[in-house]
Amino acid sequence: MLNWDDPLAAFNTHVCNEKSVIPDEKNAMHTEVILNNKIESEQRTKEDTESFVNTQAIRHSKEIPSITLDTNIEPVHVGDKRVINGQTDINQLAPFKYPWAWDFFLNANKNHWTPLDINMSKDVHDYQHRITIEEKHVYENVLSYLTTSDILAMRNIGLAVMEKMTAPELQIYQARQVYEEALHTWTYQHCIESIGLEQAEIYNRYRVVPAINQKIQLANQKIHSVLRADIDLTNKDELENFVMSYTFFAGVFEGCWFYNGFSPIFALQRRGLMTGTAEQLQYIMRDEVLHCAFGIRTVNQIIIENNVKLAPKVIQLMWEEAEAAEIDYAHYILREPILGYNADDHIEQFRFIANRRAKQLKHAEPFPGAQNRLTWLDEQANMRKEKNFFETRVTEYQTGGALKWD
């Protein structure tokens, strides 16, 4: 029977006890416990009993405040809802003011999967026998960066953003997003474990490799600036900082760095290498499409509702800092180019995607004239439909259609 105080007891302790104790011994132990409990009960002294009674009497003699019900409560009016700084009841979901947020939640649930659904046996063979030293360097460092990044994304939404939302339809999608970031972290761990990489070494690279650490520290600075108990979003400066932090995570971190971060693995997939890992990233990409689009739409809504005016210089600086970090990262993971992919491609593609995100955020283009260097990327990022039913799980996205980052 499920133990609600210790749910794992049924799977761990019970199994262990069944293996180590024979039935007669269990009965003897059970009888001994009952006798000991009875003796302990009878040994309770009169003084202990009186002390217990007196304590209870004192407790109940204290005045217990009565609950006063407000009989003048008005129903929630849709027009009063706001993304942040709202005054309506956060516990009342409908009527929706932001039906698009609820639609995001419904669509997110259609992309349901776990990393165990994908066969990684071919990747193990590829890593051991087919890919080059340079390609191993790319593969390992991409996973090293992503493992830490998705934990940061999870903490940002779950701790720094979600609790500031005052419309529940937004919080419900963000709760799903928190789960998805955790799922992505599991996916990278599953890939690392399946290939047989040294986990302690891979997971610590973000701390010891400057090119990876730089990106992580930029994200940490944004989180720490808004993850404070005393933050006041009615204050103009605090509000602008929160909007910039959310903009960074939606537009740069998930919209550019994640998108660009998957590209080297998709380049290997194009050549029939590490296809299991790439398939996992295709699932993740579908989640990130929604995360990015939702975050950008939420930021734009906050700006409209609160009449936020962001300084163009501050916005441009954000993009330039992100570009500088991406340049260092690209030159590190692609210090030696791999077939069909190099550092210059990676950097120029970042600039091209950054211009897309800036347009969605209603910013000026940070990198005018940037070219779409990886014309194959959007198609490669989509789930492939030509699956052999008898070899792998059908992985076509339930709603169909191509990914659209615009």
Helices and strands as residue ranges (DSSP letters): G 7-10, H 13-20, H 23-42, H 46-61, G 78-80, H 99-108, G 115-117, H 121-125, I 126-130, H 133-155, I 156-161, G 162-164, H 168-195, H 199-203, H 205-208, H 210-226, H 236-247, I 248-258, H 259-270, H 275-306, H 312-333, H 343-360, H 377-381
